Amino acid sequence: MSENSNTFSKPLIILIICFIALINTAQLSYMAISPVPKQFGAFYPGYFAIATIASLVSILGLWLLKKWAAWFYSAILVINQMVLVSMGLWEVSAAIIPVLMIVLLFQNMDKLS
């Protein structure tokens, strides 16, 4: 019945980031199959499919508390913003959550290995 007080658990902020990242990945998945990206060229649906897979890999890395995953996910978020700009779909509101997530990831980098 005695529980070890040194039991390792994931920091709450990392759990929240993973949850938000999964929601973002669902949006990427939708973009990969929706007709909207096809209007901008054949490149975009494929890009969003690859971005979805890359996001899932980085979320798994964040779940495992890996520093490379924070860098990788941050890069994906920045690249996605650039793709939205190139499609003419970018809005300032589209950058708020990604910027917040990047800031939180780097503020908590010491919790990652």
Buried (B, 14 or more C-beta within 10 A) or exposed (E): EEEEEEEEEEEEEBEEBBEBBEEBBEBBBEBBEBEEBEEBEEEBBEBBBEBBBBBBBBBEBBBEBBBEBBBBBBEBBBEBBEBBEBBEEBEEEEBEEBEEBBEBBEEBEEBBE
